[in-house]
Amino acid sequence: MTRTEIEEKVRNFLIDDLEIDEDKIFDDAKLKDDMGIDSLDFVDIVVIVERNFGFKIKPEEMVGVTTLRQFVDYIQSKVG
């Protein structure tokens, strides 16, 4: 799966499933501060990522992942 495909899937679930405004979704957007993703949203993200990308997010691996770019990097490292 290419990075572009990963970015598209992530963008789609952020808009469709988490109802985040499209204008808040950009590479350097902070997941918490800019997009408003909270701990309840993160539970949904774990399920969505497992369904779309076939792996389960380990919370300890997400330490330090604060931006959308870092989140896509993390997914790419798992599926790449």
C-alpha distance (Angstrom), angle and dihedral (degrees) to the residues before:
residue distance angle dihedral
M1 . . .
T2 3.80 . .
R3 3.78 124.9 .
T4 3.80 89.3 -112.7
E5 3.82 90.7 55.9
I6 3.81 90.7 48.6
E7 3.81 91.8 48.7
E8 3.81 90.9 49.5
K9 3.82 93.2 50.3
V10 3.81 91.9 46.8
R11 3.80 91.9 47.4
N12 3.80 91.3 49.1
F13 3.80 95.3 51.3
L14 3.80 92.2 44.6
I15 3.81 89.6 55.1
D16 3.81 100.0 35.5
D17 3.81 104.3 33.8
L18 3.80 103.4 27.0
E19 3.82 95.4 30.8
I20 3.79 94.4 -134.1
D21 3.80 114.4 167.0
E22 3.79 111.4 -103.4
D23 3.82 92.0 -129.2
K24 3.83 89.9 61.6
I25 3.80 92.4 58.2
F26 3.80 112.1 91.3
D27 3.82 134.4 127.9
D28 3.79 97.9 -95.8
A29 3.81 95.3 38.8
K30 3.78 111.2 129.7
L31 3.80 109.4 -123.3
K32 3.79 94.0 -138.9
D33 3.81 105.6 28.2
D34 3.83 102.4 34.4
M35 3.80 102.1 29.3
G36 3.80 98.2 30.8
I37 3.80 95.7 -128.9
D38 3.80 109.1 167.3
S39 3.80 134.3 -176.5
L40 3.81 92.7 -84.2
D41 3.81 90.6 52.1
F42 3.79 88.9 49.7
V43 3.81 90.0 58.8
D44 3.81 88.0 55.7
I45 3.81 90.8 46.5
V46 3.83 90.9 55.0
V47 3.82 90.3 55.3
I48 3.82 93.5 43.1
V49 3.82 93.6 48.8
E50 3.80 91.1 48.9
R51 3.82 90.6 50.3
N52 3.83 95.5 44.8
F53 3.79 102.6 34.7
G54 3.82 104.8 24.2
F55 3.80 101.4 -122.0
K56 3.78 136.3 92.5
I57 3.79 119.7 -119.6
K58 3.78 113.9 -122.4
P59 3.81 109.7 -147.3
E60 3.81 92.3 -141.7
E61 3.80 89.3 59.0
M62 3.80 90.8 54.8
V63 3.81 94.1 60.9
G64 3.78 106.4 120.8
V65 3.81 94.3 17.3
T66 3.79 101.0 124.7
T67 3.81 106.1 142.8
L68 3.77 134.5 57.5
R69 3.82 90.3 -115.4
Q70 3.82 90.7 55.4
F71 3.80 90.4 47.6
V72 3.82 91.4 52.4
D73 3.83 89.0 46.0
Y74 3.81 89.0 53.6
I75 3.81 92.8 50.6
Q76 3.80 91.2 45.5
S77 3.82 90.5 52.5
K78 3.81 89.1 55.5
V79 3.80 100.0 44.2
G80 3.80 99.7 27.1
